[in-house]
Amino acid sequence: MPIERHIKHLRALAHSRKPVVSIGRNGLTEPVMEEIRKALDHHELVKIKVAIGDREQRDAAIHEICGQTGAELVQRVGFIATLFRRNPDKPVIELP
């Protein structure tokens, strides 16, 4: 997991970004997971809108996404989760 100064840096970078994937009433489907994987490969730092169920269901979906993609949860605010996964082939974000 990234250390605290990396988390702060990633939160600052994510502040102005918009969600690139939205999870709606159909939930966490395989096509949605594929879009999340592609977004993480390309951007490394992504915001995802998780507009399903209650807080526990959203937390479970975010946990499932992190487990399946190997991403780390940087922050969660309401319906928006910010995830980070380093692309070993082409790093995009420089960490302090």
Backbone as a ProteinNet text record, in pm:
[ID]
protein_1_A
[PRIMARY]
MPIERHIKHLRALAHSRKPVVSIGRNGLTEPVMEEIRKALDHHELVKIKVAIGDREQRDAAIHEICGQTGAELVQRVGFIATLFRRNPDKPVIELP
[TERTIARY]
84.4	0	88.5	49	128.5	136.5	248.9	264.9	185.8	174.3	86.8	117.7	244.3	274.6	232.3	238.1	189.2	37.5	-31.1	-177.3	-215	-148.1	-177.2	-153.4	-44.5	-12.4	-120.1	-160.4	-261.8	-397.5	-432.7	-557.6	-556.1	-443.2	-432.1	-445.3	-381.9	-391.8	-534.5	-604.6	-738.7	-844.6	-813.6	-914.3	-989.4	-918.8	-982.7	-1034.9	-1011.5	-1055.3	-1202.7	-1262.9	-1402.4	-1405.5	-1514.5	-1525.4	-1519.9	-1444.2	-1431.5	-1520.9	-1567.6	-1656.9	-1766.9	-1891.3	-2004.4	-2066.3	-2090.6	-2156.1	-2297.6	-2395.2	-2534.7	-2615.6	-2740.8	-2835.9	-2800	-2722.1	-2681.9	-2568.5	-2509.6	-2405.1	-2271.1	-2191	-2053	-2048.4	-2067	-2067.4	-1927	-1904.7	-1773.2	-1734.6	-1827.9	-1789.9	-1746.6	-1810.5	-1771.9	-1632	-1605.3	-1472.5	-1365.7	-1398	-1302.5	-1272.8	-1374.2	-1353.4	-1266.2	-1287.3	-1205.9	-1060.6	-1038.5	-901.6	-833	-905.8	-849.4	-816	-907	-884.3	-761.9	-748.1	-631.9	-502.9	-506.8	-387.8	-345.7	-443.3	-414.3	-382.2	-459.3	-446.9	-375.9	-377	-326	-412.6	-456.5	-538.3	-674.6	-778.5	-912.3	-1015.6	-1118.9	-1234.9	-1347.1	-1419.3	-1530.7	-1653.3	-1765.3	-1890.7	-1963.2	-1987.9	-2053.3	-2192	-2290.3	-2425.9	-2517	-2479.7	-2561.4	-2588.9	-2708.6	-2744.7	-2706.4	-2684.4	-2648.7	-2496.8	-2451.3	-2308.1	-2235.4	-2294.9	-2230.6	-2215.9	-2317.1	-2309.1	-2203.8	-2194.7	-2091.9	-1952.9	-1936.2	-1807	-1769	-1866.9	-1841	-1800.8	-1867.1	-1833.3	-1692.3	-1656.9	-1523.2	-1418.2	-1446.2	-1354.5	-1336.6	-1445	-1440.2	-1356.5	-1375.7	-1298.6	-1149.9	-1114.7	-973.9	-915.9	-994.7	-948.2	-925.3	-1015.6	-1004.6	-901.3	-876.3	-785.3	-646.8	-632.5	-505.7	-484.3	-590.7	-581.4	-590.1	-540.5	-549.5	-652.8	-732.1	-828.4	-752.9	-757.3	-691.1	-786.4	-913	-1010.9	-1150.1	-1246.1	-1385.8	-1464.4	-1538.8	-1622.8	-1761	-1856.9	-1992.3	-1996.3	-2040.3	-2053.4	-1927.3	-1825.2	-1704.3	-1586.7	-1526.3	-1406	-1289.6	-1176.2	-1054.6	-960.9	-918.8	-833.2	-701.7	-597.2	-465.8	-406.7	-352.5	-275.6	-164.4	-42.3	75.5	77.4	106.3	125.5	275.1	316.4	460.3	529	453.9	512.9	533.1	432.4	437.8	385.9	469.1	421.1	378.8	263.9	206.9	228.7	209.1	215.6	347.1	412.4	537.8	505	546.1	520.1	639.1	611.7	722	808.6
-118.7	0	124.6	226.8	350.3	411.9	474.4	536.4	666.8	720.4	835.6	956.7	986.5	1103.6	1078.1	951.2	918.5	936.4	894.7	908.8	1056	1141.2	1285.2	1340.7	1299.7	1345.7	1298.8	1171.9	1117	1184.9	1215.1	1286.7	1424.7	1492.2	1624.5	1614.9	1515	1496.5	1461.4	1385.7	1338.7	1446.1	1549.3	1649.8	1704.3	1736.9	1799.6	1698.6	1571.7	1469.7	1436.4	1393	1349.5	1197	1135.9	989.6	941.6	835.4	781.3	660	599.9	485.1	505.8	473.8	479.1	340.7	301.7	174.1	207	161.2	193.8	74	73	-26.7	-169.9	-189	-325.3	-378.5	-293.1	-336	-357.5	-438.9	-462.9	-579	-548	-650.4	-665.6	-770.8	-792.9	-681.2	-631.2	-518	-393.9	-369.6	-256	-280.6	-403.2	-435.1	-418.3	-454.6	-439.1	-291.1	-206.8	-62.3	-6.6	-54.4	-9	-50.9	-175.6	-222.7	-137.5	-108.8	-26.1	114.2	172.7	307	308.4	206.5	199.1	180.6	99.2	81	212.3	287.3	410.1	528.2	545.5	664.9	641.2	520.2	480.7	532.6	656.2	717	748.6	682.8	701.7	721.1	795	808.6	723.9	656.4	572.1	613.1	632	662.7	531.1	502.9	378.7	414.9	416.9	459.9	338.4	252.7	134.1	123.9	77.9	42.2	140.4	84.9	166.1	165.3	225.1	239.9	105	5.1	-125.7	-189.5	-175.3	-230.5	-158.3	-26.5	49.4	9	-4.5	-47.4	-186.2	-276.7	-412.2	-409.6	-326	-315.3	-259.3	-157.6	-98.4	-200.9	-275.1	-379.9	-486.1	-524.2	-622.2	-569.6	-443.1	-382.3	-385.9	-344.9	-344	-485.3	-582	-720.6	-775.5	-745.4	-799.3	-726.5	-599.1	-521.6	-502.1	-524.3	-498.6	-351.3	-272.5	-128.7	-101.6	12.9	58.8	170.2	167.2	274.2	393.1	504.3	626.9	703.4	709.8	786.7	750.1	762.4	744.4	857	929.5	1038.2	1017.8	982.4	959	846.4	878.7	779.7	765.2	846	849.6	781.9	685.5	618.5	655.3	685.8	714.1	596.1	536.9	419.2	447.1	377.5	390.7	251.5	232	110.7	148.8	124.3	155.9	68.2	130	57.1	28.9	-97.8	-126.6	-104.3	-113.7	-95.8	50.3	134.1	276.2	359.2	384.2	467.2	605	650.6	778.5	884.3	846.5	940.3	922.5	1034.6	1033	1053.4	958	967.6	1033.9	1113.2	1180.4	1082.6
0	0	0	-74.5	-75.3	64.8	92.9	223.7	231.3	351.6	376.4	288.5	265	180.4	36.8	-7.7	-141.4	-148.2	-42	-36.5	-46.9	28.3	23.3	-116.6	-178.7	-314.4	-412.6	-402.3	-491.7	-471.6	-346.6	-320.5	-386	-377.4	-438.9	-590.7	-650.6	-795.3	-838.5	-755.4	-790.6	-773.3	-698	-663.7	-785.1	-890.4	-1007	-1108.3	-1085.9	-1182.6	-1165.4	-1274.4	-1275.7	-1278.5	-1230.7	-1238.2	-1383.3	-1407.2	-1542.4	-1564.3	-1455.6	-1463.4	-1360.9	-1400.4	-1308.4	-1295.4	-1172.4	-1145.7	-1102	-1178.1	-1152	-1107.8	-1147.5	-1098.4	-1136.5	-1245.4	-1283.5	-1197.9	-1118	-1026.4	-1093.4	-1029.3	-1070.5	-1169.5	-1296.6	-1401.5	-1459.3	-1534.4	-1594.9	-1693.3	-1776.7	-1863.4	-1783.4	-1670.6	-1585.3	-1529.5	-1484.3	-1432	-1539.9	-1661.3	-1771.8	-1797	-1791.5	-1808.1	-1695.2	-1573.5	-1459.8	-1481	-1523.5	-1549.7	-1656.9	-1765	-1873	-1822.4	-1743.6	-1690.4	-1598.3	-1514.1	-1425.5	-1504.9	-1609	-1692.6	-1757.5	-1804.6	-1878.5	-1787.8	-1680.5	-1596.4	-1463.3	-1412.2	-1280.5	-1166.2	-1172.5	-1067	-1126.6	-1075.5	-1131.7	-1020.9	-1058.8	-972.4	-1031.8	-944.1	-984.9	-904.8	-974.1	-906.3	-879.9	-753.5	-712.6	-659.9	-750	-715.3	-698.4	-603.5	-576.2	-427.5	-393.6	-257.2	-149.7	-31.8	84.2	103.1	210.9	236.5	239	304.1	312.3	174	89.8	-45.7	-128.6	-112.6	-184.3	-136.8	-4.7	49.6	-1.5	-7	-56	-203	-283.3	-426	-443.2	-366.7	-374.8	-333.4	-228.1	-181.6	-290.6	-356.4	-465.2	-582.5	-617.4	-726.5	-693.1	-572.4	-531.8	-534.5	-487.9	-486.6	-626.2	-718.7	-854.3	-940	-911.4	-996.8	-936.3	-806.7	-740.8	-711.2	-721	-694.4	-544	-504.5	-365.7	-357.2	-253	-228.8	-171.2	-241.3	-196.6	-105.4	-147.1	-70.9	-118.2	-27.2	-63.1	1.7	-81.7	-33.1	-93.9	-10.8	-60	-161.2	-282.3	-388.1	-472.6	-444.8	-528.5	-457.1	-527.1	-477.3	-568.3	-508.5	-584.1	-565.7	-678.1	-675.9	-747.6	-702.5	-764.2	-785.9	-905.1	-934.3	-1029.9	-987.6	-1068.1	-1193.4	-1307.4	-1432	-1442.8	-1425	-1423.4	-1558.1	-1667.8	-1800.6	-1836.8	-1804.9	-1839.8	-1722.2	-1619.2	-1508.3	-1557.9	-1511.2	-1553.8	-1446	-1321.1	-1209.3	-1135.4	-1114.3	-1037.9	-890.3	-807.2	-664.4	-595.2	-491.9	-420.5	-343.4
[MASK]
++++++++++++++++++++++++++++++++++++++++++++++++++++++++++++++++++++++++++++++++++++++++++++++++

